[in-house]
Amino acid sequence: MPLSFQTLNRGTIAFGFFNIDSDLLLMDRFFLFAPEFCDRVGRLADDPGRTVFEAEWEVDVIEDPADIGDLMGAIHNLRHTGFIGEVYRRHPFPSRPEDFRQKPEGYRTREEIREILDRYAAPATLAFTADPASGEVVIGPFRFSRRGFLELVQYVWLGGYPRWRGMERPDYVAAMKGRIERSGNPLFEGVALA
């Protein structure tokens, strides 16, 4: 389930997994598969952090909120609108609370989710910059403090809310952690993903 995260310039935004059967993340109106998110964080961790890091993230964007859909309506099986509604029609919220866990094998639905997403979204490129001196990280239109950015990373490490099923993380998440642990970049100094 996406949670609210604080930006420096746009207030709070939603970020996170929105369906336990998929590894797709949303960030406000932008969508990015979690392996790509983890790789991009890893690339930043690999950078020594002596200057401002600059890169681009290839994402998908759904401009119209109605086309994104109604997450709570879909979770409660009341309203299946837009992209999220269509995903929940195929992969409904579990009936047993103990089954509400992010599945580490979310990659298995990637092709199916991609096909649905392509009907609602358009490709977009977001500028990604990280300034080790100020600690500020910018992802497209969103500016984050170091702490705010690291909260996004921690969310993915934990499997969001409700957490990874059995705390079994996909390989790409473990690889991101390893890159962060080996990082000499000041943005990751003292970071311990637990």
C-alpha positions in Angstrom: 0.0 0.0 0.0 1.4 3.4 -0.9 2.2 5.7 2.0 2.6 9.5 2.3 6.1 10.9 2.0 7.2 14.4 2.5 8.8 16.4 -0.3 10.6 19.8 0.1 8.5 21.4 -2.7 5.2 19.6 -3.2 4.1 18.6 0.3 3.2 15.0 0.8 3.0 12.6 -2.1 2.0 8.9 -2.4 4.8 6.4 -3.0 4.8 2.7 -2.9 3.5 -0.7 -4.0 -0.2 -0.6 -4.7 -0.9 -4.3 -5.3 0.8 -7.2 -3.5 0.9 -9.3 -6.7 2.9 -6.7 -8.6 6.4 -5.1 -8.3 5.2 -1.8 -9.7 5.7 1.3 -7.6 3.8 4.5 -7.9 5.1 8.0 -7.1 2.2 10.4 -7.3 1.3 10.0 -11.0 4.5 8.3 -12.1 5.1 4.5 -12.2 8.3 2.6 -12.1 9.0 -1.1 -11.5 10.8 -1.8 -8.3 13.8 -3.5 -9.9 14.5 -0.4 -11.8 14.1 1.8 -8.7 16.5 -0.4 -6.8 19.0 -0.3 -9.7 18.9 3.5 -9.9 19.4 3.8 -6.2 22.3 1.3 -6.5 23.9 3.5 -9.3 23.7 6.5 -6.9 25.3 4.3 -4.2 28.1 3.3 -6.6 29.0 6.9 -7.3 31.7 8.3 -4.9 29.6 11.4 -4.3 32.3 14.0 -4.9 30.0 16.1 -7.2 26.3 16.3 -8.0 25.1 13.0 -9.4 22.9 13.4 -12.5 20.9 10.7 -14.3 17.6 10.1 -16.0 14.8 7.7 -15.0 12.6 6.2 -17.6 9.1 5.9 -16.1 5.5 5.9 -17.1 3.1 8.8 -16.2 -0.7 8.9 -16.0 -1.7 12.5 -16.1 -5.4 12.2 -15.3 -6.2 11.1 -11.7 -9.3 9.4 -13.0 -7.2 7.2 -15.2 -5.0 6.2 -12.2 -8.1 4.9 -10.4 -9.5 4.6 -6.9 -7.1 2.5 -4.8 -9.4 2.3 -1.7 -12.4 1.5 -3.8 -10.5 -1.3 -5.6 -9.1 -2.7 -2.3 -12.6 -2.9 -0.8 -14.0 -4.3 -4.1 -16.4 -1.4 -4.4 -15.1 0.6 -7.4 -12.7 -0.7 -10.1 -11.9 2.4 -12.1 -8.8 3.3 -14.1 -5.5 1.5 -14.1 -5.5 0.5 -10.5 -9.1 -0.8 -10.8 -8.2 -2.9 -13.7 -5.2 -4.4 -11.8 -7.4 -5.2 -8.8 -10.0 -6.9 -11.0 -7.3 -9.4 -12.0 -5.5 -9.5 -8.7 -8.0 -8.7 -5.9 -7.2 -7.8 -2.4 -6.8 -11.0 -0.3 -9.8 -12.0 1.7 -7.7 -13.2 4.7 -5.7 -10.4 6.5 -2.7 -12.7 7.0 -2.4 -13.0 3.2 -1.9 -9.2 2.9 1.9 -9.3 2.3 3.9 -8.0 -0.6 4.9 -11.0 -2.8 8.6 -11.2 -3.6 7.6 -12.9 -6.9 5.8 -9.8 -8.1 7.9 -9.9 -11.2 5.7 -12.8 -12.5 2.9 -10.4 -13.3 5.2 -7.9 -15.0 4.1 -8.6 -18.6 0.4 -8.5 -17.6 0.8 -5.3 -15.6 2.8 -3.7 -18.4 0.1 -4.4 -20.9 -2.5 -2.7 -18.7 -0.2 0.2 -17.8 0.4 0.8 -21.5 -3.3 1.5 -22.1 -3.3 4.3 -19.5 0.2 5.7 -19.3 2.7 7.4 -21.5 6.5 7.1 -21.2 8.3 9.9 -19.5 11.8 10.8 -18.5 12.5 12.2 -15.1 15.7 14.1 -14.2 17.4 12.5 -11.1 20.0 14.5 -9.2 21.6 14.0 -5.9 23.8 16.6 -4.2 26.0 15.1 -1.5 26.9 18.5 -0.1 23.3 19.6 0.6 21.8 16.1 0.9 19.0 17.1 -1.5 17.7 14.5 -4.0 15.5 15.5 -6.9 13.3 13.0 -8.8 11.5 14.7 -11.6 9.3 17.4 -10.1 9.9 16.3 -6.5 12.7 17.5 -4.2 13.5 15.4 -1.2 15.7 15.9 1.8 18.3 13.2 2.4 16.1 11.8 5.1 13.0 11.9 2.8 14.8 10.1 0.0 16.2 7.5 2.4 12.6 6.9 3.6 11.6 5.9 0.1 14.6 3.4 0.0 13.7 2.0 3.4 10.1 1.5 2.3 11.2 -0.6 -0.7 13.6 -2.5 1.5 10.9 -3.4 3.9 8.3 -4.3 1.2 6.2 -1.2 2.1 3.1 -1.7 4.1 2.4 -4.6 4.7 6.0 -5.8 4.4 7.5 -8.6 2.3 5.8 -12.0 2.8 7.9 -13.8 5.3 10.5 -11.0 5.0 11.7 -12.8 1.9 13.1 -10.0 -0.3 13.6 -10.3 -4.1 17.2 -10.5 -5.2 17.1 -6.9 -6.7 16.3 -5.5 -3.2 19.1 -7.4 -1.6 21.5 -6.2 -4.3 20.4 -2.6 -3.6 21.2 -3.1 0.0 24.7 -4.5 -0.8 25.5 -1.5 -3.0 24.4 0.9 -0.3 26.5 -0.9 2.4 29.6 -0.7 0.1 28.9 2.9 -0.8 31.3 5.7 -0.2 28.7 8.3 -1.2 28.0 10.7 1.7 24.3 10.4 1.0 24.4 6.8 2.3 26.8 7.4 5.2 25.5 5.6 8.3 22.5 4.1 6.5 21.6 0.7 7.9 18.7 -1.0 6.2 17.1 -3.3 8.8 
